Amino acid sequence: MVNLSKVVRQLKQERDQTRAKLQQLDTALKILGEVTANGRTQGRADGNSRTRRTMSTAARRKIAAAQRARWAKWKAAQKKK
């Protein structure tokens, strides 16, 4: 019994040490996550950075077609001048 209580006490100490180490790592990750390579902060002040929204292939095609139409209109106007 004495041996078992000693083991339990040691495991509790290790658990407490591990918790402390995890807190340090969390703090370091939070600090490093807020600073980019050039030293500027990234994201919003409250720490929640917004993710970029991805655009679908169909949307990119529509935008590209609209841009080609604008360029064609502009080039046609340049030829008339």
C-alpha positions in Angstrom: 0.0 0.0 0.0 2.8 2.4 0.9 4.4 1.7 -2.5 1.1 2.3 -4.3 0.5 5.7 -2.6 4.1 6.7 -3.5 3.4 5.9 -7.2 0.1 7.8 -7.1 1.9 10.9 -5.6 4.6 10.7 -8.2 2.0 10.5 -11.0 0.2 13.5 -9.7 3.4 15.5 -9.6 4.2 14.5 -13.2 0.6 15.5 -14.2 1.1 18.9 -12.6 4.5 19.4 -14.3 3.0 18.4 -17.7 0.1 20.9 -17.2 2.5 23.7 -16.5 4.6 22.8 -19.5 1.5 22.7 -21.7 0.5 26.2 -20.5 3.9 27.5 -21.4 3.6 25.9 -24.9 0.1 27.3 -25.4 1.4 30.8 -24.4 4.3 30.5 -26.8 2.1 29.3 -29.7 -0.3 32.2 -29.1 2.4 34.7 -29.1 4.1 33.3 -32.2 0.8 32.9 -34.0 0.1 36.6 -33.6 3.4 37.7 -35.1 4.4 37.2 -38.7 8.0 36.8 -40.0 8.4 40.5 -40.4 7.3 41.3 -36.9 3.8 42.6 -37.7 0.8 41.2 -36.0 -1.6 39.1 -38.0 -5.4 38.9 -37.8 -7.7 40.9 -35.6 -6.9 42.4 -32.2 -9.0 39.8 -30.4 -6.9 37.0 -31.8 -9.4 35.5 -34.2 -8.0 35.8 -37.6 -10.3 35.4 -40.5 -9.7 32.8 -43.1 -9.7 33.6 -46.8 -12.6 32.4 -48.7 -11.9 30.2 -51.7 -13.6 31.0 -55.0 -15.2 28.2 -57.0 -13.9 27.4 -60.5 -17.2 28.5 -62.0 -16.9 31.9 -60.3 -13.4 32.3 -61.6 -14.5 31.4 -65.1 -17.3 34.0 -65.0 -15.0 36.7 -63.7 -12.4 35.8 -66.4 -15.1 35.9 -69.1 -16.3 39.3 -67.9 -12.7 40.7 -67.9 -12.2 39.4 -71.4 -15.4 41.1 -72.5 -14.2 44.4 -70.9 -10.9 44.2 -72.7 -12.5 43.4 -76.0 -14.8 46.4 -75.6 -11.8 48.6 -74.7 -9.8 47.4 -77.6 -12.7 48.0 -80.0 -13.0 51.5 -78.8 -9.3 52.1 -79.2 -9.5 51.0 -82.9 -12.3 53.4 -83.7 -10.3 56.4 -82.4 
